[in-house]
Amino acid sequence: MSNQEVAILNVGGSTFTTWASTLRRFPESRLARMLNGNDHEFRLVNGQFFVDRDGTLFNYILDFLRTLQLSLPTDFSDYQRLQREADFYELHSLADLLSQENLLKPRPEILEVRFLLQETQAFFRVFGSCSNTIEALAGWVTMFTEQSLRQNWNNNPFPSQKLLTPLPLERPSHHDLVFQCGTDYSAGDQLVARYVSIKPDPRKLINGTNVLGLLVDTLLKEGFHLVSTRTVSTEEKVECYSFERMKRPEVLFLTANQSPESTESSKYVQDNL
């Protein structure tokens, strides 16, 4: 069978269709030998290669052959069984990757939101164990400012789109993010109003409680769970909201410019939010 031909496999009753070149990705594997008719455990039945193995796990085997990546669901737990299947097909690179189970298992990601309300202003500081999550959050949160006289504010307390100026967020480190909303007075009678917008919600909010609610909703939609609330400073009444989610497993892949059979060519790429 040439690499340009389509191969159909029946693995334990589940049917898979792919290019012959995909099955020959690892020339020393049993799947490659199957196409050459050199492995008698694979039987050609009605134009399909049949093998009595686990069809569900073969989904991950075939995906690995197609992409040279191993990406497993968050709740995946059959590492030993999948490694056994990889050994059966003599996909040694995949079996070696699966032996590094500690890199594949989901791990908890922690995020903490600190909220301080002072009269007409609200201050936020977000800490995260994963810098990629904080980086993504910084791309969603935008802070705007508007300056006006007290009398103008009293006549029209709603933001004028053309007068709002974006402000950069504070990034004390790769693992935290600082922003604020509300109103305060600068020199003289000049009032400074700060609004916060969190994508994809188009609203620009000035009330701290509303911003907090939108931030919590955003985190919940991203898979975080609220695990605790507490007051960390009784004098200033800083409220702390702790969130947790199971971080998706690492995506393991082999570089194309190195031998697929060499586990030393494996690289590990961390999923973003």
N, C-alpha and C positions, 0 to 999 in steps of 0.2 A: 504494500500500500504506500503510495507517495504522500509526501507531506501536504499536498494540496487537496487530498481527498478528505471526505467527512467520515468520521468514525462514530458508530453508535454502540454504547455500552449498556448492558443490563446488569446493574450491581444489586444483587439481592432483591430484584423485582422493581427497582427504580431505574428509569431510563435516562441516559445522558448522551447528548450529542455535542461533538467538538471536532476541531481539526486534528488530523493525525499528527501534525507538527507540534500541537500542544502536548500530546501524550509522549512525544519524543523529546520533550524539553530536557529530560535527564536520560541520556542514551543508555546508561547501565541499569535503568529501572526495569521492573517486570512489565510495566505498561508499554515501554518501548519494545521489549522483546515479544510482547503479545502481538503487536502489529506485524512483526516479522515471522510470526508463526512458530516462535521458538519457546513458548511457554504453554504447556499442555493443560495447565489448570484453568486457563481461559478457553472456553468453548465457543466456537462460532455457530450460533443458532439463529436461523432465519435472518441472516445478515447482521446480527448483533453479537458482540462479544459478551458472553455471559460469565460472571464470576460470583460465587456465593459468598459475598461479603456485605458489610453494613452500608446500605445505600445512603443513609442520612449523613454519616461521617464522610462518605465519598464526596459530598458537596464541598467540604473544606479542602479535600485533596485536590479536586479539579480546580477550584478557585486559586489554590496555591500554584498549580501548574500554569494557569493562565496569566497570573500577575507577578509571580515570584514574591508574593506577600502573604503573610498569615495574619488575618484579622478575624477574631472570634467574638461572639456576642458577650455582653457583660455578664450574663448568667451562665456562661459555658463552664462545665465542670468535668467533662469527660476527657481530660488530658491524657490519661494513661491509655484509654481505648483508642484515641486518635493516634497516639504514638505507636500503638500496636499495629494500626492500619498502615501507617507510614512505613513501618518495618516490613510489613507483608509485601507492599509494593516496591520495597527496596529503594525508597526515597530517603536516603540517609541524611540529606541536609535538613529536610523537614523533621525527621525523627530527632535530630540533634537540637533543633530549635525548640521542639516540644519538651525536651528534657530539661530546659531552663524554665520550668513551670513558674518559678517565682517572678519572672518577668512578664508572664502572661496573665496572671490572676489579677482581677480588679482590686484596686486599693481605694480606701476612702479619701476623698478630697475635702478639705476643711475650708470654710469661708466664714468670716466674721464681719458683721456690720455694726459699727459704733455710731450712735445717734445722739446728738446733744441739741436740745432746744433751749435757746436763750432769747426770751422776749419775742422779737419779730424776726429772729434769724434761726436757721437750723444748720447744723454742721454734720457732715458725714465723713467717716473714714472706713474704708473697706480693706480688710486684710485677707489674703488668700494663700493657701499652701502651694498652689500652682500658678506660676507667673503668667502662663499662657491664658488662664482664665481672667486674670486681672487685666491683661493686655486687651482681651476681647471686650471686657466690660468698659474699659476706657474708650473703646471705639463706639460704644452704644450711648454713653452718657455725654451730654453736651451741656455746658453751663453758659448762660447768656446774662448780659448786664444791660441795664437801662438807667439813665440818669435824667432826672426832671426836677422842677421846682415843687415844693410842697403843695402849692396851690394847684398846680397842674395835676399832681397825683390825686388830690382829693376830688378833682372834677372827673378824672378818667383813670381808675385804678387797674385797668386791664392793659396788657402789653400791646404795644404797637409793633407789628412785625418789622417794619423798615427801620425802627430805632434800636432794635436789639443787636448787641455786639457779642459775638462768641468770645468766651474766655478760656484759656488753657486750664486743664485740670492739674492739680498738684500730684506729682508722683515721687514721694519720698524715697521709694525703692521699687524694685521690680515686683514686689509682693504686696504693695498697698496703693491706695488711690484715695484722694481727698477732694471734696467739693462741698459747696454750700448753696443755700437759697434763702430768700427772705429780703427784708429791707433794713437799711440803716442810713443815717444822715452823715454826710461828709461836712466839709467846711461850709459855714453859712446855712442857707436854706436848701441845699442840694440833697436830694434823696437818691440813694442808689438802690435799685431793685435787681435781685439776681433770680433767674429762673433756671429750672433744670428740665431737660428733656431726655427721655430714655427710649431709644429705638426698640421696637418699631412704632411705639406710641408717638403720635405727632404732637401731643400737647406739650406746652411749656408751663410748668407748674412752679408756683412761688411758695406755696404752703408746705412746710416741712413734713407734716404728717401725711399729706398726699404723696409727696415724693417718696417717703419711706414705704408707703403702701404699694406704689408702682414698682419700686426696687424689689420688694419682697415677691410680688407677683412675677416679675421677670425671672428671678432666681428659681422660683418654683417651676416655672415653665421650662427651665433649662435642666430640670432633673434634681435640683437640690431639695433637701428636706429640712425644715426648721426643727432643730433638736433641743434648743434651750434659749431662754431669755433671762437676762440678769442685769442688775445695776452694778457697774464697775466703779463708779465714783458717786458716793452718797451726797457729797457737797455740790457737785455740778450736775448730778443726776444724769450721768452718761448711761444710756441704755445700750446693751450689747445683745445682738441677735446672732446666734451661731447656727450655721447651716452645714450640711454634709451631703455628699452624693458619692456613689461608687464610680470611680474614674474608670473609663473604658480601658480595656487591656491595650498594651503596647501593640503597634503594628510592626511585625518583623518582616524584613524583606532582604532579598539577596541582590547585590548590585549586578547589573547586566554585563559589566566589563570584566567580571571575574568568574571563575569556574563555579557553576551552580552547586557542585558537590563539595565545595570548600565552605565549612561553617565559619571560617575566619572572615569570609566576605559578608557575613550578616551584619546589618545595621539596625538600630532601633530608633523608631520615630514615635514621638509622643503625640497622641491625639489632642487637638485643641477642644475648646468648649463647643 
